[in-house]
Amino acid sequence: MADRRPRKVGILTSGGDAPGMNAAIRAITRTALKEGLSVIGFYRGYEGVVNKHYTELERKSVANIVQRGGTILRSARCAEFMTPAGRDKAADNLRELGVDVLFVIGGDGSLKGALALREHWDGQVIGLPGTIDNDLDGTDYTIGYFTALDTAVHAIDKVRDTADAFERIFLVEVMGRMAGFIALGVGIGCGAEEVLVPERDFELRSLINRIQDSRATGKLSCIIVVAEGVVHRGVKSLDERITIHDSSMLAKEIQRETGLDSRAVILGHIQRGGNPAALDRMLASMLGTYAVEAALKGETDVMAGIHAQKRCLVPLAETWAERKSLDDFMLHVQHTLA
Ligand code: ADP
């Protein structure tokens, strides 16, 4: 806990961008200004702190951004900040600029960076969960997750039309290197027949058996939603001779075995873009105001989150210490309804 009222705050967005980051910047800025604090925004994540690249933020600087995707402060991955010397430089700059609180909006890497910075700087750091992956522990949802779900669901609705028309199998790869939250949410939202997530083992043979059984009952199209982590980790081919590392090859393997026309669609970066969904705007706005009020109470080294409909502050280290678990009931829902 800090022992004096902050006067100046800094904001940065870091790592993978997520829709709703702008709404968070706006909420932090406007709440802080209302409390009589001055606000600066650092450009390109930690790079802006290391290189003193920043701008003063006024009420008007954040006008008309609540609905915009991306981040007006830009985002980046900063290798220099990964080193103690880089963080020392950042800490010197924060002292020189008179920043008392740094708000970091980003994913687990960015929040690790925020805590690492505290070894060099005695200001306050407060994290906001900004990632489409929803993989930060301690918060039920992260800023950007709802928009990514909507974007992917709308894209797969279109894929479904052509899957039905041509009686095809479509393997749709969505983001999620380590976590299946997007794949599972999207799979339920678009009524996918199968969902493959990194958290659960998966066997190609049984997947193919299920596809063939479903064909036998007259179902002609099939959507398989696969989190990228599943294919990046590798899937053993049916004869076990090779490991398949991309969705197109996996679709070919399914086609070879079933004789059914199978295609892969990789949704890629469209999942990061677009205007934030209403829920992301609400979450970002709520967490932004809450984070500033927490800072004024002297909180530090925490992430502002939401759990069971309640706002909460989670020690930063707890947000990545354990892998956030997928809800078994939602997996059950997907199996039941497919
Ligand atoms: P995300 O926040 O989306 O998970 P990254 O993992 O790429 O994205 O992290 C974003 C940035 O946060 C990195 O480029 C680096 O500047 C900083 N960062 C990540 N991990 C650490 C760490 N362990 N120590 C210090 N800084 C880190």
Boltz pocket constraint, residues with backbone or C-beta under 6 A from the ligand:
constraints:
  - pocket:
      binder: B
      contacts: [[A, 14], [A, 15], [A, 16], [A, 45], [A, 46], [A, 76], [A, 77], [A, 78], [A, 79], [A, 81], [A, 82], [A, 83], [A, 106], [A, 107], [A, 108], [A, 109], [A, 110], [A, 111], [A, 112], [A, 113], [A, 114], [A, 116], [A, 130], [A, 131]]
      max_distance: 6.0
